[in-house]
Amino acid sequence: MNTEVISTGIKGFDVVLKGGLIKGHSYLIVGSAGCGKTIFSLEWLVNGVKNGEKCVFISMAEPAEQIYSNVSSLEWDLSSIKIIDLSPKQYIPDEDYSVLYSQEVESSYAWPQIYEAIEKYNPDRLVIDSVTFMNYLSADSFQFRKKLLSFINYLKTKNCTNFLIYEPEEMAKDVSLPLSVDGVIVLSKTLSESKVMDIRTVEIKKLRGRDYYSGLHPFRITSMGIQVFPHIIEQMIIPQLDSNKIPSGIKQLDDLLEGGIEKGTVTLLTGPTGVGKSTLAMQFALSAAKQGLKTIYYSFEETPSFILKRAQEIGQNVLPYVESKTIEINHINSLELYPDELLENIRIHKDQGINVLILDSIRGYKVAMEQFGNMDAHIQNMVNFTKSHHITIFFINELEYITNTSVRLTELGISYIMDNAILMRFSEKDGKIIRLIGCIKKRLGSFQPEVREYMLTSKGILVGDKLPHCSLFTGNIKQSMNE
């Protein structure tokens, strides 16, 4: 039995396949109109040519010139792929049938030409687009199944790896074909729940002789072709913890945190808008950079220029570290990134040596990712990966309100993921609005359970001494003093 594994060359897809496909096997490529089956198959052939393989594309539906037109925007050279045009106008005589059924006449043209092409070109990789049309050309389903099964067995004798494009509606009617092939790969394009964007995914339904990652894996069709973002369930492997910390660089705050934030942990910076959460996150990034640690800052709301301008206004000298790429700021459009695509970017940054990850903000992440399923599961998967690689995370969360009777760290129910929680909020003192800061959770170390004033000035962040009569939860100094 042939077990040689060949790479598809489709970016990210070999990861889903845990290596590739088995040479000489037959695979159904299933999907409705417009989901990318033809582009997916052509890219597989293009990559086969790069490996020195002979590749043939047999078109049963579209004329050859239409195929070239459809992929003209992609940076592909199809000249080494033999495209055989068996679309109806090419092989059906322009006449009516009065004695025989149309299926008997038309199928007699198609099948012999397919066999003749394979004998002539002896391809290593073959695509037939699509076998659905071959079904239409058969007198009945039994004849189609018999001919196709014989054809698949014939291709095995040729050791020809092949993609047979098929429509999901036809597969639902007849399960015999999926049983006959070695693998079933399903492409889909659906509208998100809020109907604001298309979501493209690829799923392995069947794969003989190989293990693979199950589930829906999002993909994009780009100017370079298809890019798949594997959905991999990360297993948390906690490395040996150390006592090293990332300080804020602000003495009073580091006293509050008793040295800073432990490396490799997850910290939640939470509070209402404008209280200074992003500024504090940047302060930790700046302190980490001074230790030689690399930070990646993902912002869903603000652009890099806006973030840098704000940092400059309060005396944070971030620009030299940005220019040296010790701190990298990336802005993410809320509707342009899959959760698995973001995690794949984080994996790439991990390989580049990042030590700190800042996500600004969880609410922005929710807006971006709620189109793609359960946000909690995606965040947990991200945390599993980063903790396994000893990456320190700062999540920024915006609170809409805090009542006088209770405090919720987030309105999203993910506080259990966090190792550390720093709560920031506004209060009133002597007729002025002030900012307060306090640490309310720290799993790996002790902290001072105090409330301090938090100030943003042109000289940087200032943190005051303990406010003995202030409640972080009611936010009312006078009320606390009266009590």
Order of alpha helices (4+ residues) and beta strands (2+ residues): beta-alpha-beta-beta-alpha-beta-alpha-beta-alpha-alpha-beta-alpha-alpha-beta-alpha-alpha-beta-beta-beta-beta-beta-alpha-beta-beta-alpha-beta-alpha-alpha-beta-alpha-beta-alpha-alpha-beta-beta-beta-beta-beta-alpha
